[in-house]
Amino acid sequence: MATSTTGLEQYFGLIAVLCTVVTAGSFFQFENLPPSPPSSSELEKLIRGEDEPPFFESVKTFFATPGFSRPLAAFVCSISITNIVGAFIDDVMERGGITEQFQIDLAGAGFEFAILAGGIVIGGYVDKTKKYKDVTLACIAATAALLIPLGLTEHAIGQEPLLLVLALFGLGVAAGPVQPINAELAVDVTYPGDETAVESVQQIGGNLISALLVPVAEMAAHRDYQILPAYPEFASDIRGDVVLLTVIAALTYFYFSSFDAPLRRTMADCAETEACIPADQGGPMFDVPLSEKEKELLSKMK
């Protein structure tokens, strides 16, 4: 639709209508509070009648809380990569030999669906097991690996459309879940902080950084880095924007790997509901060994 001046006008008109409908629907269905608290820890806060502090005060508290910066970095990394790949989806597809607009649109829709599906499946797994760190590291490592085919061209083989599309969908499945997983992790480590403020900080930071990276990625996309040019059978080249995103993913991986903070909300729920009981007693959190720090905090809560 947005391939001409007239089409662009129609596109923005359609977006305006859809946004108006969604906003109106949200306005009429919005409730101040959910029918019941989402967790026992939130119920406890409601019973105590705690008032959330001002936003900027909450932000200062978050950054002073051990462990908050790691999930923030993972969230920013994920949203930056998905936003930039989505913004340059036409260029990404054309590199692999996919030039028809309809096919590009289908690939873009598949990428967004993969993000959604990955968030539901992998996010649901983490919600049950609380394996925030292990799953986040695995997702970031997979993201770095799946970025490479989006910009790598092997001279002896040429363009590989099928590999490109599979890598794009795999990237969505791997990178997408990092956002909801680390939104929950940030809320968990900053408990009893304001959950809305936590997610606001992540969204603002993620979208701001990704917006700043867009022109950098665009400039980097004009550079090709040759790999083994002296050996024609192995020679290839890789685009600069993919190198940039891969480096961001790698740096985030190493930064996040040092995460070691107690899951305060999870422990509060455990203290109230005894949910963190061993597997041989039927507990649901059998694969989450508590650190000494967590055991100490849990004993104080009880």
Salt bridges, closest charged atoms under 4 A:
GLU42 OE2 - LYS45 NZ 3.40
GLU44 OE2 - ARG48 NH1 3.39
GLU50 OE2 - ARG48 NH2 2.61
GLU52 OE2 - LYS45 NZ 3.36
ASP127 OD1 - LYS130 NZ 3.98
GLU184 OE1 - ARG265 NH2 2.49
GLU195 OE2 - ARG265 NH1 3.62
ASP224 OD1 - ARG239 NE 3.67
ASP237 OD2 - HIS155 NE2 2.70
ASP241 OD2 - ARG95 NH2 2.36
ASP287 OD2 - LYS131 NZ 3.91
GLU292 OE2 - LYS295 NZ 3.75
GLU296 OE2 - LYS300 NZ 3.61
